[in-house]
Amino acid sequence: MGNLDFDHEGYRKLLPLKDFKHFIKHSDSKTRNHFIGMAFNNKTDVFSRNFSNKMINIFPKNEFYIHIQQFPENDSPSYMVYNTDITAFIQFRLVGRSENKYLENIIRDYGVLIEVEALHSFKKGMGAMLVSQLEKLSDKLFIPIYLYDTNLKDELYYQDLGFFDTTKKGNHGEPLLVYKPKNLETNKKEKPIKSLFKKVFNIN
């Protein structure tokens, strides 16, 4: 709990800084160029084109800033999406494998999951807005979202936003919550997307 409080308070001080805002805005320009290049490159695999296209449409430039960062402990990059005045952000990544049996079963059905790594909001309603936008991405890509609930103020915060409690727990007793996508565009499109994602992560 102490680490969570420190983490949150650290971001409270970081986000208003002029240099940090400049960094995020500059990173957003590079990130969007990357996504546009992926989305309209016929040599790029289907999953990457689809993901890139959905990212730039669901998180448009006039409303959000996107920063990509590769953390050494992860095998896939993390995406940080900030609201327009940089008073809140959600951090997530794509996951193609898990040591958790419950999540591994979901991966077997869907091929990939979206993991919410962090959510920090310092303006009323912005956290919920970012979660709702991520759910739109989930629906469009037909990829479930999961997270370990570390919300210290509202135990039903994510349930009120459409997540359900799996009754499973994390290493420190955090509830494992899952959001299931509402829309399936076509089975024909979904199967090659699963296959291509598995190739990226070398999943058999």
N, C-alpha and C positions, 0 to 999 in steps of 0.2 A: 504493500500500500504506500509506503514511503517513497519508493521508486516511482510509482505512478504519479504521486503528487508532485515530485520533483520534475518529472518529465513534462507534465502539464504546465507547471509554473515556468519552466524553462522556455516553452513555446510562447507563453504569454508575454515574455520579455523579448523574444526573438522576432516574432511576426511584425511588430510595429516599426522595427528598425529600417531606416531608409535604404541602407546598403543591402539588407536582406530582400526587401521588396524589389529593388533593382535587379538583384541576382535572379529572383524567381521570374520576373518579367522577361529578362534576357533568355533564360532557360526555356521559357514557354515558346518563344519564337523558334528556337532550334528544334524543340520537341515537335512542334506542329509541322515544320518542314520535313522532319523525319517521317512523321505519320503520313503526310501527303505523298511523299516519295514512295512509301510502302503501299499505300492504298491504290495508287495508279500505276504501279509497276507490274506488268504481266508476268515477269519472271519471279515475283515474290509468291510464296505459297498462299493458298486460299485462306487459311486461318489468319495469317498476318495481315493480308489485305482487308479482310472483313473486320478484324479487331481494330486496325488503324482507322478505317472509315467510320466505324461506330464511335470511336473515341473522339474524333474531331467534330462529329455531329451532335453527340450527346453532351459534350463539354465544349460549346462554341467559344471562340476567342473573346467575344465581347462580354462574356459572363464568367469565364474561368481561366485560370492559369494552370498549366501542367508541367511538372518537373519529373524527369526520370532519373533514378539512381540505382546503381548496382551495388548491393551490400555483399561483402565477401562471404558471409555465411549462407547466402541464398544462391540457388541455381537459376533464378529468374529475376529480372529487374523489378523494382518497386516503382509504382506510379503515385505521385503526390498531386492531388488536384485541390487547388485553392479557389475560394470564392473571389469575386471581383475586387473587393477591398482588402484581401489577404488577412481576414480576421478568423478564418477557419480553414481546415484542410482535412482530407481523408487520404490515407495511404493504403494502397492495396497492391497485390501481385497475383499472377496466374500460377497455379500449383498443379502439377501433373502427377504427384505421388505424395503419400503421407504414411507415417508410421502409425497413425490412428486408424484402427480397423473400421470404425464407423465411417470416417471420411474416405478411406480407401474403397469402401463399397459404393459410395456415391461417385467417386472417380471412375469406378468400373462402369457405371451406368452412363455418365456424362462425358468422360474423357478428360475433363479438366475442371478445376474449381477456381473461384476468386476468393482469395484470403484477405480480409480486412485486417491490416496490421496496426492501424492507429486511426483515431478520430479525435481531433481537437477543435473546439469551437469557443470563441470569445465574443460571439454576437448571437443574440437570441434567434433561434430557428435555423441557423446556418448549418449546424451539424445534421439536423434532420433533412434539410434540403440536399446536402451532399450524399447522404445515404439513399435518398429517393432517386437521385440521378444515377447512382451506382446500380440501383435495382433496375432502372431502365436499360442500362448496359447489359445486365444479367438477362433480362427478358429478351432483348434483341439478339444476344449471342447464344441464348439457351444454356447458360452456365450458372450453376448455383453459387451462392455466396456463403462463406462461413466466417465466424469470428469467435474468439473467446471473450466473453463479456466482462470487461473490467470497469464498467460504469459504476462509480462509487456513489452517485447521487440518486439514480433512478433505476431500480432493478428491472423495470418493464420497458425501458427506453426503446430497445430494439424490437421487442415483441409488438409494441404499438406501431412500429414501422413495417411490420409484416414478417419478421423472423419468428421461428418457433424454437422452443427449448428442446434439445435432443435428449436431455437428462444426463448427458455425458459431461465430464469435467476435465479441465486442463490440469497441468502439473501443480498449480496452486489453488485448485478448487474453483476456477472460473467456469461458469456455465458455457457449454459449447452450443452456439446458436447457428441456425441455418436458414437461409432464404432460398426457396425454390422458384425458378423462373416461371412466369405465367404463360409465355408464348413459345410455341415451336413452329418455326417458319416452314421447314420441310425436312422430312427424314433424309431425303436425298442429299441435301446440303450438309446436314449434321454429321453424317458418317465420315465423309472425307476430311472434315474439319477435325474430328476426333483423331483420325489416323495421322494427319499431318502434325498435330500437336504432340502426339506420342513420339513421332520421329524426332522432333526438336529436343525432347527430354530423354530420348533413348529408352522409352518404355516399351517393354515387350507385351 
